[in-house]
Amino acid sequence: MTKVSSKHLLGIKDINADDVHLIFNTADTFKEVLNRPIKKVPSLRDVTIANVFFENSTRTRLSFELAEKRLSADVVNFSAGSSSVKKGETLIDTVNNILAMKVDMVVMRHPNPGACVFLSKHVNCSIINAGDGAHEHPTQALLDAYSLREKVGDLKGLKVLIAGDILHSRVALSNIFCLQMLGAEVAVSGPATLIPKHIHSLGVKVMLDFREALQWCDVVNMLRIQMERQDIQYFPTLREYTMQYGLSRQLLEEIGKKDIIIMHPGPINRGVEITSDLADGEDSIILNQVENGVAVRMAILYLLAGKPD
Amino acid sequence: MKSLVLLNNTQVSLTLDRLAYQVFERHGDLKDTVLIALQPRGVHLGRRILEKVKAFSNKSEVPYGELDITFYRDDFRRRDGVLIPSSTNINFSIENKKVVLIDDVLFTGRTVRSGLDALLDFGRPETVELLVLIDRRFSRELPVQPDYTGRTVDVISEEKVRVDWSENNDKNEVILFSDIQNDEG
């Protein structure tokens, strides 16, 4: 009999390595379930889950919804665009109203960092962070680490480069916490304007030279430029960005880099941060990440849907 | 706590032989027969029955799978913490097969109920039979009865029956544990 150490999944920062291994081992069994003729188990049949999305999402929301349905939970979806939030309702009121309809868990994405932490202090249910602003995106980091574990086994000593728009990326922060917890070395690369000022204090290498960084790493996780979060101009043009920090077959050949695992949290801007032949090539585990996302999220939901208070 | 050996190594061995012979006797050519053991404790029994059935029937292959029922339990969210699931390995369809479901101890019947639910996700079997090493017949909470029984024991709910296998122990043994005082002296 065992448990995760937290009632919520607010960020990787709030869980420990034992929790991560428990999530991974549970995800292994769900992966097997997903390969059965009937890809569904009745575990959460008495649980209702609300997916509350204050920000757009395709992959994460679909992945959560599939995970919930394959665990037989009842699912309600809510997106800010078509809701009373526009009429001036507060976050706590919105969620408490949802909970009043006997909802047991909330999966939330919100544009403000810390929104899930705030909510967890004011409402009485398990909350899973599906991304809060530029803060954390814990389920993405877990599925990234899970996909790497599947590909290489132990992550200890593995050199992982996260490249691109680090400043606006919640994926980067959660990945850094998660990978370091599992013993991997992490470096970041990108235009100096898109590297957060004190990121080295997290024990992360900063390598502004993308070619040098590629030489160093075993794995590269290419992030998207988050235009929607950029209020000022961080680099001259997209074309120049691609020339300096875009990953292409030509670049890998030029620097003589073989054996590299390529990841991307999606959505991909093809031809900007990565070329199509690499994204779809055999070094890429991008679609494995998506596939594993459902199993990892099933594991998280299953482990957090423990005994009600 | 008092303990009593219900079946010793030799007796376990004889019982396994008998159970395997009974399966062979009832299933004949084993054409559509598949053996499925319940995780985690039924698989030690399942692997032994499989070897013996193969030996008695002179067949090199009898389909055998291992089924985990954790996600089908009826007490999820009614107990603290969660149970860690074991792996499921069934890489064949059980559609129209004659399934022999195998577990070590039949107690309340709830595990078998979950097992039946889990099994149906792999197809619609023609028949399902239940094989157990130990049947605690007065402890049932659901109407489940075995088709092949190693030994029937009459014990009360507070007493524990444990099956030790040579993988984890030095020999195969079935032990009854009891902390009930015997007033009759």
Interface residues (C-beta under 8 A of the other chain):
Chain A: M1 T2 K3 L22 N25 T26 D28 T29 E32 V33 R36 P37 I38 K40 V41 P42 S43 L44 D46 V47 L71 Y302 L303 A305 G306 K307 P308
Chain B: D68 T70 F71 Y72 F76 R77 R78 R79 D80 G81 V82 L83 I84 P85 S86 S87 T88 S93 D117 A118 D121 F122 G123
